[in-house]
């Protein structure tokens, strides 16, 4: 949930940055692209979960093997943890809109 909250917290900053960079304010385009990418990622996540269950050997309505139970732990804990670390690294080094730069953008847009 933390990444989802962060995205909504920063989306208005990204809109302001886009206006500052291009001179055109495009909230609709930004929100529609974000909405599309969110839906696309949800579809990929559903497919990934189904593939993950197939890979660990899940069989419905039967007692699961120890390997399958271990696979559940990997899918439910290890993979999300790895994904969060990767997202943190991308955000930390890829999102260059810090407080100082945003203050400058706000001042430029106000002027």
C-alpha positions in Angstrom: 0.0 0.0 0.0 2.9 2.4 0.7 3.9 2.6 -3.0 0.2 3.3 -4.0 0.0 6.1 -1.4 3.3 7.6 -2.6 2.2 7.7 -6.2 -0.9 9.7 -5.4 1.1 12.0 -3.1 3.5 12.9 -5.9 1.3 13.0 -9.0 0.4 16.7 -8.5 4.1 17.5 -8.3 4.7 15.7 -11.6 1.9 17.6 -13.2 3.5 20.9 -12.1 6.8 19.7 -13.3 5.4 18.9 -16.7 3.9 22.3 -17.0 7.1 23.9 -15.9 9.1 21.9 -18.4 6.8 22.2 -21.5 4.7 25.3 -20.7 1.5 23.2 -21.1 -0.5 22.0 -18.2 -1.9 18.5 -19.0 -3.6 17.1 -15.9 -6.0 14.9 -18.0 -3.2 13.3 -19.9 -1.2 12.6 -16.8 -4.1 11.1 -14.9 -5.3 9.1 -17.8 -1.8 7.6 -18.4 -1.5 6.9 -14.7 -4.9 5.2 -14.7 -4.0 3.1 -17.8 -0.7 2.0 -16.4 -2.4 1.1 -13.1 -4.9 -1.1 -14.9 -2.2 -2.6 -17.0 -0.2 -3.5 -14.0 -3.2 -5.0 -12.3 -3.8 -7.2 -15.3 -0.1 -8.3 -15.3 -0.3 -9.0 -11.6 -3.3 -11.3 -12.0 -1.5 -13.2 -14.8 1.7 -13.3 -12.7 -0.1 -14.7 -9.7 -1.7 -17.4 -11.8 1.7 -18.2 -13.3 3.3 -18.3 -9.9 0.7 -20.8 -8.6 1.3 -23.0 -11.7 5.1 -22.8 -11.2 5.0 -23.9 -7.5 2.7 -26.8 -8.4 -0.5 -25.6 -6.7 -3.4 -28.0 -7.0 -6.7 -26.8 -5.7 -8.7 -28.8 -3.1 -5.9 -31.1 -2.0 -3.2 -31.0 0.7 -0.2 -29.1 -0.6 3.3 -30.5 -0.8 6.1 -28.9 1.3 7.6 -27.5 -1.8 4.3 -25.8 -2.7 3.9 -24.4 0.8 7.4 -23.0 0.5 6.5 -21.6 -2.9 3.5 -19.8 -1.2 5.9 -18.1 1.3 8.2 -17.0 -1.6 5.3 -15.6 -3.6 3.6 -13.9 -0.6 6.7 -12.5 1.2 10.0 -12.7 -0.7 8.9 -11.6 -4.1 6.9 -8.5 -2.8 9.9 -7.6 -0.6 12.3 -7.8 -3.5 9.9 -5.7 -5.7 9.6 -3.1 -2.9 13.4 -2.8 -2.7 13.7 -2.5 -6.5 10.9 0.2 -6.5 12.7 2.0 -3.6 16.0 2.1 -5.6 14.2 3.3 -8.7 12.4 6.0 -6.8 15.4 7.1 -4.8 17.7 7.5 -7.8 15.2 8.1 -10.6 12.8 10.6 -9.1 14.8 13.8 -9.1 12.1 16.2 -8.0 13.3 17.1 -4.5 11.9 19.9 -2.2 14.3 22.5 -3.4 13.6 21.9 -7.1 9.9 21.8 -6.5 10.0 25.2 -4.7 11.8 26.7 -7.7 9.2 25.2 -10.0 6.3 26.6 -7.9 7.9 30.0 -7.8 8.5 29.9 -11.6 4.9 28.8 -12.2 3.5 31.5 -9.9 5.5 34.2 -11.7 
